Amino acid sequence: MDASTPIDPLFLALAQPVLRGPEGQAVTVTPGTGGAAIGARLWPRDDQGGAVYAWGHAAPQDSVPWLASQRRVWALLDGHRPLTVAPATGWGWNGGPPKAPYPSVVSAQVGGLTVFFANTAQQVRVFAADAEQAVELEPVDDAQIFAAWSCAGQLWTAGMTSRLVAGGGDDFDLSQALLLRWNTRPLAVAARWQGRDLWRVNELATSAAGWSDVLGVEAWLAALPGAESGPRWLLGAPLTRGVHDPLDYPYWLLLGPPAPDDYMALLLARVDGLAAAAASEPPPLTLMRVLDGFSLVGCCGMGGSADGALVFTARRELENAYNSCQPSQLHVSRWDGAAAQLGAPQPLSIAGLPPQAAQAMLCDFDAIYHPAFGYAATLTWEEEEAPAATALLHSRDGRQWQMVQRLEPAPQAH
C-alpha cells in the first residue's frame, strides 16, 4: 500500500463489528431480518479478487472490537501520510486457517503510542504510530505475541518462543511461554522471561497435584482485562504429563498457535508489572490456578466494563486427549477483573443449533461484544464426509445463545 492508494473505509471504521467466518473469511455483523436481532455478511473481495480473511481480534480488554489483520494495520499506518508503509519481507504462510493463521495482530496503547505486533511464521513485526508519524521497528525473532497491555506507563507483551530439545542439537521441541517488558522511549525490549523454573506458585489456590502434572507452559494466549495500574492476569496453555511428545520444529511454523485440541488444562497467572524493574529480578509471574480438564477456545470483552470478559473453553477428558473437540464441549466463564475471579465454566447453551453439529468436529469459534446488540459469535464445525459449516450466534447477556443464520464462504475466484 503506497501513499497514492485510497484507504478502504472498512478498515478505518473502528466500531465495525467483525467476526472470523467460514474458512476464516471476514464477516460484518449487520441488523437482522425476519425478527432476528442480528445478521452477517461476508466482506467484499479485495482489489486482487480474493477473499478477505480475519486472522484474529483485538485483546478482550480493548474497548472497541476491530479486525486484527495486516491490511487493517496498513490502513491505520498509511493514514499518516505522506509516510509510505511497504513491507520488504513477506508475512510467511498465505494459506487459510488453521494451517497457517498468519499474520495475526495485537495492539496496545502506551505513552501516546499505538503499538501493533504482527505475528508472521518466523518473527513478530513491530509497528508504532502516534498523532504524526508511524514507523516499523526492530522485529522480535523466533517468537509470537498473543497479548499486549500497558501498566503504569510500561508496555508488556506475552506469547511464546521456541525451545531446544535437551541434548537434541539444533532440533526444537514445542514452545515455551514468553513474557516481555518494553521501554517506550525508544521502543525496545527491556526485559525478557521465558520458561517456568522461577515462577511462583500460589499453593493456596493451586493444588500440588494439579501443578505437578504441568511440565511447562507453552504459551500465554490472552491477557484478561484489569486496572491500568494493577496486576494483569494471563491465560496460558500448559504442557501436561503423558499428553505431549516432542516435535522437531517450532510448533507454530506449521500448525499455528496452540489450539483447544492440544491441551488438557488451562492456567491462570498473575503478572505484577509494578514489581518488575529489571530483567535480573525474578519473573513477576505467579501461577494462581490450574483449570484441569479445560482448554482455551477464546476470550471476549464484556462491553463497557474494563474489568469484565467472557472466557470460552472446551471440556477435555484424558481418555480422549488426541480426539478433536466438539461444539458440545464448549463452556463459558465470566471474568471479574475488579475481584480477580474467574467463574466456574458453564456449558454453552445454543438454541437452534442442528443436533448433528453438537457431536461434529469443532473447527473455529470467534466472539465479540457490541453495545448495539450484545454478543455475537461464529461457530464452525465439520461432520464426516461433509464440508465445514458456519453458524452466526447471538446472545444478549452472554449466557443464553441462539443460532440466527447459516453462513457460506465466498466461492473461490477464477
N, C-alpha and C positions, 0 to 999 in steps of 0.2 A: 504494500500500500504506500503510494507516494503522495506528495503534497497536492497533486492535481486530482486525486481520486476522491469523488464525493463520499461523505461518510453516510453509511446506511443508518437512517434514524432508528431502525430496530435495535441497533447496538448501543444507542445513546439513551434509550428510554429506561431509566434506572428502575422505575417501578413496574416494569413489564413482568408479569408472572410467567415464567418459562420453566418447562419441565423437560426431562430426558424421556423421549417417547420411544416408539417402535424402532428397533435396530439402532438405538441411540440418537435418533434424529430429534431435533429441537421442535417442541410444540409450544404454542402460546395458549394459555387458558383464557377463554372468552366467556361472555354471558351465555347461559344455557338457553335451550329451546324446548318446547313441549313440556314445560313445568320443571325442567332440571335447573338447578342453581347455576351450574357451570357447564361449559363445553370446552373443546380444544380443537386447534387446527395446526397442521404442520406448517413450518416456515417455508416461504418460497425458496426456490433454488437459488444458489449463488451465481455469480457472474460467469462461472465456467459450466453452469448447467448441472452442478452436483448438489446433492442433499446437504443441508446444514446440520452438523452434529453438535450435541451438547455433551461436553465431557465432564460436567460437574457443576456444583453450585458454590456460591459464597458460603463461608462458615456460618453455622447457625446463630452466632452472635451478631452477624451483620443484620442491621435493621431493615435492609431492603434486599429482597431476593433478586439476583441478577444472574444471567447466563455467564458461567465462567468458561470462556473459550478463548483461544488465541485471537480470533477475529474481534472479539469484544475488547481485548486489551489493545489491539492495534487501533481500534476506533477511538478509544479514550486517549491513547498516547498521541495519535496523529491529530487530535484536536488541538494540540499545542503547536499549531503551525507558526512559522514555516518549517519546523523540525520534520525531517523525514525518518520514519521508523521502518527499516527494511532488514530483516534478519539475514546475516551472512551464512548461517548454518541452518540445517534442517531441523525439524521438530522430532525426528525419529520415525516411528511407525505411523502409517496413514490409514490402517485398517480400522474397522468398526469395533466397538466393544463386544465381548470382554477381552478379546485377544490383545488389543493394543490401545488402551484408553489414553492416548496422548494427543495433544497436551491437555492437562488439566491445570486449573489455575486457582490459587487462593490469594487473598489480598488482606491488607491491614492498613490502618491509618495511624501515623505517629509523627509528632513534631512538624505538622503541616505537610507531610508527605503521604501520598498513597503509594504503597509498595505492592507490586504484583510478583508472585512467584509462580513461574510456569514450568511444570514438570515435563521433561522430554524423556525419551527412553534411556538417555545417558547422563543427564545432568538437570539441574534446576537453573533456569534463566531468570534473572532478577531485573525488574524494571521499577523505576521510581518517577513519580510526577508530582510537581507542586503547581501553584497557580500560574507559573510562567513557562516552565520547560519540563521535558521528560527525557530520561536517559536510560540506557541499558548499562548495567553494572557487571562486575565480575560474576560468572556463574558459580554455583556450588556443584562441584563434580561428584559423581558417584553417590547421588542422593535423590530423595523425593521429599517434598514438603507437602503435608496434608492439612496443616493448621497454622494460622498466623494470628497474633494478637499483640496489643500493646499493654504495658503495665507500668504506670507511673513514669511515662515518657520513654520507656525502653521497649524495643521491638523483640518479640520472641517468635520462634517457629519450631514446629515439631513434625517429625515424619520418620524416615528410615534411611539407612545406608547399608551397604553390603558388608559382609564379614568373611574373612578367610577361614576355610576349614582347618582345624588344628592338625598340623602335620601334613596338610594336603598341598603344599607348594603354592601354586597360583590359583588353585581351584577355590570357588566361592561356595559357601553354604547358603542357607536362607539369609534373610536380612536381620538387622538389629535396629532397635529404636534409636532415634536421633533427636536431640534437643539442642537448639542454637539460641544464643543471646547475641543481639546485634548492637553495634554502635550506630548511631544515626547521623553523625556529622564527623567524617564522611560515613556513608552506609557501608558497613563491613562486619563480618563475623567477629565477635569479641570473645565468645566462649562457646565450647562445644562439649557435650556429654553424650556418650553412647554406651550401650551395654547395660547390665543391671547390677554389677558387682557391688557398687557403693550405695545403691538406692536404699533408702529407709523403708521399713515396712511397719505400718500401724497394726501391731499384733492384736490390739483390742478389737479392731474392725475386720481383720483378715485372719481366718483360721490357719494354723500351721499346716494342716492337711491340704488346704486349697493352695497355699503358696508353694508347698514342696513339690507339687506337680508341674509348676511353671519352670521350664528350663531356661527361658529367656523371653524377652519381649521383642517381637519382630518389627512393630511399627506403632507409633502414635497416630491414630487415624482421625481424631477430631478433638477440638477444644470446645468445651461447653461454656455457655455464657456465664459471666461473672462480673463483679465490680472492677472498674479500671484499676483501682489501687489495691485490690486484694488478690489472693491466690487464684490461679486458674486451674481448671480440672480437665484432665485428658482421658480419653478413652483409647485403650490400647489393645492390640492383637497379640496374644501370647503364643509362644511355642510350648506345647504341653507334652508331658511324658507319654510315650507309647503311640503318638499320633503322627509325628513328622519324621521323614527320612531326609538326609542331606541331599541337596541338589548341587549341580556343578555349574551354576550360573546365578548371577543376582536375580532374585525372584521376580522383580518387576519387568525385566527385559522382555520376557516372552508372555507373561501372564497378567501383567499389570499389578495394581495394588492388591493387598490381601482381600479376599472375598469371604463371604459368610461360610462357604463350604470348607474353608481352610482351618477353622478354629473351633475349639470346644469350650472356650471360655472368653470372658471379656474382662479387662482390667480397668479400674478407675483409680487414677493417680492425681495427686495434688502437686502443683508447681508453685513454690513460694518464690516468686520472682524478686521480691524485695530483699530476700535473704541471700541472693547470689550476687556477689560483687566481682568475683574473678573466677577464671577457669580453673585455677588451682584449688578452689574450695570444693567441698563435697557437692555432688549434684543436688539441686534444690527440689528433688523429687521424693514424694512419699507415696508408696502404694497403699491405698486406702481400702480397696475392696476387690475381691475376685468373684465375678458373677459366673459361677460354674454352670456349664450347660447352655450358655447363650453366646452367640456371636453377633458382632455388629453388622447391621444392614445399612443404617444411615441415620442422620440427625436432621432436625428441622426446628428453626426458631419458632417461638410462640408469639409472634406479633409484637405488640408494643412493649412487652416485658423484656427488659435487657437481661433478666436473670433466668428466663424460662426456655425450655426446649423439649421437644419430643425426641426420644431415642428409640429407634426401631431395631429390633433384634430378631434372630431366628433361634428357636429352641433346638438344641442339638443333643444327641444321645451317643454315647461312646460306641455302642454296637453298630451304629450307622455312621461312623466317623468319616468314611470315604464315600458316602452317598450324597447326592446333591440335595440342597434344601428345597422345601416345598412351600407354597403360599400358606398352607395350613399351619406351618410352624412359625409364622410371623407373630411377633408380640410388640407391644409399645409400652414405654415407661415415660414418666414425666420427671424432668429435671427441675428442681427448685434451687436456683443458684443462690438466692438470699439465705436459704437454710442449708445449702450444700448437701442436698439429699436427692438421691435417685430412687424413684419409686419402684416397687416390685413390678416386673414385666407382666402385662396382662395380654391375653390373646387378642389379636387384631380381628375384630368382627367386621365383615364386609358383606352387606346385604346385596343381593343380586348377582354375586359372582357365580359363574357356572360351577356346578358341583364337581365336574371333572377337573376344573382348574385348581382346586384346592390340593389335589394329590399330584399335580404335574410338577415339572422342574421349575424352580424359581430362577428366572434369568436376570431380572433387574427390578429395582424399586427406587423411586425418587419422590420426594415430597417437598412442598413449600407452604408457607403461610402468606395470605394476602388479606388486608383489612376489609376488602370488598366482599369476600366470600368465605373466609375461614381457611380451611386446609384443602389442598388438592394434592393428588399423588398419581403416579403412573405405576402400574404393576404389569410386568411382562413375564409370561410363563410359556412353557413348551411341553406339549404332550408327545408321546411316542409316535413317530412317523407322521407328524403334523407340523406345519410351520408355527413359529412362535406367534403368540397373540398378546396384545397390549390393551389394558383397560384403563380408563380415566376414573379415578375415585374421588369422592368428595366427603368432607366432614366439617360440620360447624364447630365442633368442640374438640376434635382430635380423638374422641372415644368411639363414637359410632360412625362407621364409614359405609358408603353406598357406591356401587358401580353405576356410572351415569352415561358412559359412552365407550364404544369399542373403537380403537384407533388402528389404522392401517398405515404401513410405511409407504413413502412415495416410491413409485416404480423407478427402477434404475434407468438413467439417461442413456440413450443410444447414440 
